Amino acid sequence: MEKRSIETIELEMAVLVRRLTSLTTYKKIGNLDRAAYLLLHQIAFNNGTAGVKVISDEFQLDISTVSRQAAALENKGYITRIPDPEDGRAYLLQITELGGEILDENRQVRQEIMGKLLMNWSDEEGDSFGELLRKFNATFLEED
């Protein structure tokens, strides 16, 4: 890739992160913070259950960090811990009905915001941008 492209991407990513931080810091988006939203989404994405190790690997976080976040969600009744059928010593996190409802509400609010930001984009531009973001995010999992 050309240096000019990398320079543009680096700057635009910095601006994007700043704007997203500002948006989420000064304007409440739903009632879940980003970490809780992503954790619930990952559990729901895995058919309603996921292990702490799987989640920590996916987000490249320490297991203790995921465990703390999970404990907060469990205290709110959004998830429960169930025995792992494959490993009796471990447990899985399972999204509750309330957790699913909260996730759906927050997803809708977030998608409405994205829809407003992208309302002048064509479907093709949205599809391309989404695929490129997915590809970019996947590269983080490839790096080690």
C-alpha positions as CSV (number, residue, x, y, z in Angstrom):
1,M,0.0,0.0,0.0
2,E,1.2,3.5,-0.8
3,K,2.5,5.8,2.0
4,R,-0.1,8.4,1.0
5,S,-2.9,5.9,1.6
6,I,-1.5,4.9,5.0
7,E,-1.2,8.6,6.0
8,T,-4.8,9.3,5.0
9,I,-6.1,6.2,6.8
10,E,-4.1,6.9,10.0
11,L,-5.3,10.5,10.2
12,E,-9.0,9.6,9.4
13,M,-8.9,6.8,12.0
14,A,-7.6,9.3,14.6
15,V,-10.4,11.8,13.7
16,L,-13.0,9.0,13.8
17,V,-11.9,7.7,17.2
18,R,-12.0,11.3,18.6
19,R,-15.4,11.9,17.2
20,L,-16.8,8.6,18.5
21,T,-15.2,9.3,21.9
22,S,-16.8,12.7,22.0
23,L,-20.2,11.3,20.9
24,T,-20.2,8.6,23.5
25,T,-18.8,10.8,26.3
26,Y,-21.1,13.7,26.0
27,K,-24.2,12.1,24.6
28,K,-25.6,9.0,26.1
29,I,-26.2,6.3,23.6
30,G,-28.8,4.0,25.1
31,N,-28.1,2.8,28.6
32,L,-25.2,0.5,28.0
33,D,-21.6,1.6,27.8
34,R,-19.5,0.4,24.9
35,A,-17.9,-2.5,26.8
36,A,-21.3,-3.8,28.1
37,Y,-22.8,-3.5,24.6
38,L,-20.0,-5.4,23.0
39,L,-20.0,-8.1,25.6
40,L,-23.7,-8.7,25.4
41,H,-23.5,-8.6,21.6
42,Q,-20.7,-11.2,21.5
43,I,-22.7,-13.5,23.8
44,A,-25.9,-13.1,21.7
45,F,-23.8,-13.6,18.6
46,N,-22.6,-17.0,20.0
47,N,-26.2,-18.4,20.2
48,G,-26.8,-16.8,23.6
49,T,-23.8,-18.3,25.4
50,A,-20.0,-17.7,25.4
51,G,-17.0,-18.5,27.5
52,V,-14.9,-15.8,29.1
53,K,-11.8,-17.0,27.3
54,V,-13.6,-16.8,23.9
55,I,-14.7,-13.3,24.6
56,S,-11.3,-12.2,25.9
57,D,-9.6,-13.6,22.8
58,E,-12.1,-11.9,20.5
59,F,-11.6,-8.5,22.0
60,Q,-7.9,-9.1,23.0
61,L,-8.6,-8.4,26.6
62,D,-7.3,-9.9,29.8
63,I,-9.6,-12.6,31.2
64,S,-9.9,-10.6,34.5
65,T,-11.2,-7.6,32.6
66,V,-13.9,-9.6,30.9
67,S,-14.8,-11.3,34.2
68,R,-15.2,-7.9,35.9
69,Q,-17.4,-6.6,33.0
70,A,-19.4,-9.9,33.2
71,A,-19.9,-9.5,36.9
72,A,-21.4,-6.0,36.4
73,L,-23.8,-7.4,33.8
74,E,-24.7,-10.3,36.0
75,N,-25.5,-7.9,38.9
76,K,-27.9,-6.1,36.6
77,G,-29.6,-9.4,35.5
78,Y,-28.4,-9.1,31.9
79,I,-26.5,-12.4,31.9
80,T,-26.2,-15.5,34.1
81,R,-23.4,-18.0,34.5
82,I,-24.1,-21.6,33.6
83,P,-21.8,-24.7,33.8
84,D,-19.9,-25.4,30.6
85,P,-21.1,-28.8,29.4
86,E,-17.7,-29.5,27.8
87,D,-15.6,-28.6,30.9
88,G,-17.3,-29.0,34.3
89,R,-14.7,-26.7,35.9
90,A,-15.6,-23.8,33.7
91,Y,-18.7,-21.8,33.1
92,L,-20.4,-20.0,30.2
93,L,-22.0,-16.6,30.2
94,Q,-25.6,-16.7,29.0
95,I,-27.7,-13.7,28.0
96,T,-31.0,-13.4,29.9
97,E,-34.3,-12.3,28.4
98,L,-33.7,-8.9,30.0
99,G,-30.2,-8.8,28.6
100,G,-31.5,-9.5,25.2
101,E,-34.1,-6.8,25.5
102,I,-31.6,-4.2,26.6
103,L,-29.2,-5.3,23.8
104,D,-32.0,-4.9,21.2
105,E,-32.9,-1.5,22.6
106,N,-29.3,-0.3,22.5
107,R,-28.7,-1.7,19.1
108,Q,-31.7,0.1,17.7
109,V,-30.5,3.4,19.2
110,R,-27.0,2.9,17.8
111,Q,-28.3,2.0,14.4
112,E,-30.6,5.0,14.3
113,I,-27.6,7.2,15.0
114,M,-25.6,5.5,12.3
115,G,-28.5,5.8,9.9
116,K,-28.7,9.5,10.5
117,L,-25.0,9.9,9.9
118,L,-25.1,7.9,6.7
119,M,-28.4,9.0,5.3
120,N,-26.8,10.6,2.3
121,W,-24.8,7.5,1.4
122,S,-25.9,5.1,-1.2
123,D,-26.5,1.4,-0.3
124,E,-23.4,0.5,-2.3
125,E,-21.3,2.9,-0.3
126,G,-22.7,1.6,3.0
127,D,-22.1,-2.0,1.9
128,S,-18.5,-1.2,0.9
129,F,-17.7,0.8,4.0
130,G,-19.2,-2.0,6.2
131,E,-17.1,-4.7,4.5
132,L,-13.9,-2.6,4.6
133,L,-14.4,-1.9,8.3
134,R,-15.0,-5.7,8.9
135,K,-11.8,-6.5,7.0
136,F,-9.9,-3.8,8.9
137,N,-11.2,-5.0,12.3
138,A,-10.2,-8.6,11.4
139,T,-6.6,-7.6,10.8
140,F,-6.3,-6.9,14.5
141,L,-6.9,-10.5,15.3
142,E,-4.3,-11.6,12.7
143,E,-1.6,-9.4,14.3
144,D,0.5,-11.1,16.9
